Amino acid sequence: MSALLLASEGGRSVANPSFPLLSILILTPVAGALVVALISKRRPELTKQAAVLFSLLTGALAIGVVVTFDKHLPGFQMVDDVQWIKNPDISWKLGVDGISLWMVALTGLLFPIAMLGAPPHDEEKSFYAWLLVLEAGCLGAFLALDTFLFFVFFEIVLVPMYFLISGWGYGERRYAATKFFLYTMFGSAFMLVGTVALSYLHAKGGPVTFDLQVLAEQQGVVAETTARWLFISFAIAFAVKVPIFPVHTWLPDAHTQAPTAGSVILAGVMLKLGTYGFLRYGLYLFPEASAWAAPVMVTLGVVGIIYGAVCATMQKDLKRLVAYSSVAHMGFIVLGIFAITRQALTGSVIQMVNHGVSTGALFLLVGYIYERRHTRQIAELKGLQTPAPKMAAIFTLVMLSSIGLPGLNGFVGEFLILIGSFLTVKWWAVVAVTGVILAALYLLWAYQRVFHGEPDEANRDFRDIRFTEGLALAPLLVLIVFMGLFPKPFLERIEPAVNKLVHHVEVNSDHREPGVSTKGDEVVPESERRAEGEAAEGDHATSDTEQGDGHGTEEGN
Amino acid sequence: MNDLIWLIPAFPLAGFVLLVAFGRRLGEPLAGWLATGAIAGSFAASVATFFALQGEPVRERAYEVTLWEWLPVGGFHVDFGFLADPLSITMCLFVTGIATLIHLYSIGYMHGDPKFSKFFLYLNLFVFSMLMLVLGDNMLITFLGWEGVGACSYFLISFWHTEDANASAGKKAFVTNRIGDFGFMVAIFFTFAALGTINYTGIVAASPSLATTTATVIAAMLFLGACGKSAQLPLYVWLPDAMAGPTPVSALIHAATMVTGGVYLLARMNPVIAESASWVPWMIAIVGALTALFAATIAVAQNDIKKVLAYSTVSQLGFMFLALGSGAYVAALFHMITHAFFKGLLFLGSGSVIHGMEGEQDMRRMGGLFKKMPITAVTFMVGWLAIIGFPLFAGFFSKDEILLFAYDKSPILWLIGMAAALLTGFYMTRQVIMVFFGAPRWDRPLEEAVPDLHAEREAAGIHPGHGAGPIGEIHPHESPWTMTLPLIVLGPLALVGGWLNSAFWERGKFLEHWLEPVVEFGEAHLEATTLLKVELGIGATLMGLIGLVAAWFVYGRNKGEAKDRIERRVLLKGWYYDSSIAAFMGGPGRKGFDAIAWFDKHVIDGAVNGVASVVRVSSDKGRTVQTGYVRNYALGLVFGAIVVAGLILSKAVTG
């Protein structure tokens, strides 16, 4: 019992009651949606300006979160905790750590870009209103520290995305939107079961709580087998969302039919809800079950890498190709998460950002091509580099980032995932490297067919990139280069949270992160060894204050 | 001084950035001069670093500079740092030196091209990447440069991208190289897992503690990477196609610098190879020897002036790998340097010929150009004598050295190397005769001499203006000074480059003493007598001369006409190796990929849609609740879920 008490103490985080920054961050786009809804339908320009303004404001607040974030703390920061329902205990509890921090930043970045870069042709008002609602939902899901609150946000995002696809999409948009909605809803149903069941089982007849930290830090209350079943119920929802092979087929349809802004957000932000879910509601909430399921998840991740790449190679529709490349990229992230090493997990988190940046840019570019040519069929495009050299150059940069060229952002995540996975799942990591070869194959082949060659009659007058289009892409291009060369500001904020997470899994399961051969330590230059030693000490410090309690709980039972 | 190493790559990077920003405004020829100046600055910085290093005691000749932390994660820690030691500075010197000349040459060669400034932008970026490759103080920076040169190579091969053949060649180079990169990446993983570091100084210090199996895997994987970059069997296929790029690119990237990346990597990692099982060096030597011979046989039958040199490059790289596998690291690096001189010279010479021939690359249309282009001809012939190992020319020293070590490893390897040397003498002499001597054939269309020319060019994807000159009469002329000056500089280097490591007396082995601290771990030690060395040297030299004489008998007396009895179709087609791979990839390979895509569409997604339609049909009876509003369905789902949750709960509580 004393262990339990201690654990709940440990679960309490660094709160900042003075200023509810995170709540304001979520409520800003909500307010934006309301304002947009109140503006007259006959003023489309005004709706756009208002929407962009609010999304920029949200972006600025997200940057504010990044700036005020204390990079030394491994736990949750800036926690807002307002009780919603007393019994069962459900709270509006928000908090940010090194993992959700970058998801929030990515969301704050991509929404204004999607609004500015891919405006709709009609019905501006509802389009922007839905986008702002979507933004609030995504931010809420990333920031929630209450399992029920998370579920609410996780579900809310489906509605605006459904209407965005079915309202502003292409050809078979109704089919794609319904498929997207029902498929993800199907997954979420399991998660709802898991959420409710976990809290009631955890209570053991006492007060019921949905507080994520309490549920996660007090491991061992729920029997091992039960916890595994509960994990599976969450995992199904996340697997559909990521998506993991073989529940991925909603993705190509949804992407192909969605409007450009929808695709950017869907790939850039919404898929991350799945991988983020695996980190927060998989490894953190069910450490033992995650380690137990890791072999299967790693396998599915690697299958996704190869399978997605092979399918991408054979696509005839450019947008579908990019969609399948997402399946491959998300496979890398899943591999990294379930390899459960510091390098792989850090790589996965940064790869989520990278994928959002580069795939977001790719979807924008594909959208621009469609705007001009009204086709996405690769066979109908040819030689675009001659009339549009600037677009070709931008496409090349983004493509190389997606291929994982060192010096650009994609490499940082992919490489960390692979080298980290190599430590625990050696041969799977080696197989996954072949995905790197395939990525070069499908993207370069597509590039050759679309941009190289002599442009024919239909493609001769293709217009090069416009100023506003370039403006929307510019921040993404800067990030592609910056994150490739100076990933440290990102890595050093992710790392404490990841270290804590790995430790959490190690304490609560049989999983052990293999140490790198000690022989290496002797040869590391003095200065580096010192830095490493400090990091290791930092880990111990964390474990003493926060994680040791979880350990105690386990033993107490 | 050692703080200024970063200047070496900074110059080309600055050139690249400036050209991205202002290249179009600078235009021709200013953009070219800017790029050339940037590389010249880099060369000057390399020279300064070289002298600074030389001033240090032998054991302390290494400067390490860390610019910033690149990937610091947990126990994995990689810095953006440079290592200047005898090996990397040697590479820097010849890379920047030759690159300066080739930049200068390009100003003339690319004259009038609408994408003039873009060409120099790519060239500068390439040199920057190449310098990262050689200067990196850890495997990952080397890999950064490694992939960077691959990307630049891709841009430059497909530079004239409106031709499908060029675009395909660029893509092929990138993808084939990526197969090799697979090996490089896996080698990095194994190194990190075993040693906890991927810093070269750390690897050198810790390599004796490596388990043999681990060292073996690392070495074998590195070799796979090297096979891709340095165009060895079975991954050489991209290099001949890479000749689709502008000729200065072929000279710089696909002959002198980038393709030596694999040799550099293996030399850099020689302590690990020294710890590996003995079959790895054997494999390297065998692959090298076979590649040298295989590519030489193909070179014999080529008609494209650049294709001969391309296969020759593959063959010469094979010699370098033969040396590496035989433990002759110094000889491999020595040959790499002399090869950079004479092959760079030969490629630039061939570019000058193509320029003078108004774009014609087919040697069957040349002949008698000696009088029309005297500077090009004389310098080209210096390169020719150097490559066939004519006494006292550069290749003479370096090739003898390699064959000496090969003999020490195995007489069979030595024999293969000798055969390749003979063929080198043959095909190079054939080229010189066909281009510069005999009767001129540029005054009449090629169709007269080659009836099935149209079909042949169709198959090779050659169109007028891209590898084929004008149909009518061509008026060959000597090239402008920007193009001939680099030839005039490289000519003497190809002539005397061999004295860098002269075998004639011990003190003349400058390169060996210079590189010793870096390669001493893997370097083999010969116990051959002086007499044997002299005999082998004479034998190797004779091979080149026999080839020369044989070619003169076949072509010289025949006024440079082609010979069908020797130029078999199977050789012209490169033993059908490349076309077999292409047929496989386009046939079964593509079908396999298509099958998976079909599976995805019809089986996986089919199952999803199948379930959906079953649900739809069965719910026909419950039509009354079907309102068509998604929110109602959602509500139903939520309620259903709660019911299920309740069931589980009750079970869990009672159970």
Interface residues (C-beta under 8 A of the other chain):
Chain A: E155 L158 V159 Y162 T178 K179 F181 L182 Y183 M185 F186 S188 A189 F190 L192 V193 V196 A197 Y200 L201 T226 P246 H248 T249 W250 Y307 V310 C311 T313 M314 Q315 T341 R342 Q343 T346 G347 G383 Q385 T386 T396 L400 L405 P406 G407 F411 V412 F415 L416 L418 I419 G420 F422 L423 K426 A429 V430 V433 T434 V436 I437 A440 L441 L444 W445 Q448 F451 H452 G453 E454 L485 F486 P487 K488 L491 E492 E495 N499 G515 V516 S517 T518 K519 G520 D521 E522 V523 V524 P525 E528 A531 E532 A535
Chain B: W68 E69 W70 L71 P72 V73 G74 G75 F76 H77 F80 L140 F143 L144 E147 G148 A151 Y154 F155 S158 H161 T162 E163 D164 N166 A167 S168 G170 K171 F174 V175 R178 I179 D181 F182 M185 V186 I188 F189 F192 A193 A194 L195 G196 T197 N199 T201 G202 I203 A205 A206 S209 F593 D594 I596 A597 D600 I604 D605 V608 A612 V630 R631 Y633 A634 L637 V638 G640 A641 I642 V644 A645 I648 L649 A652
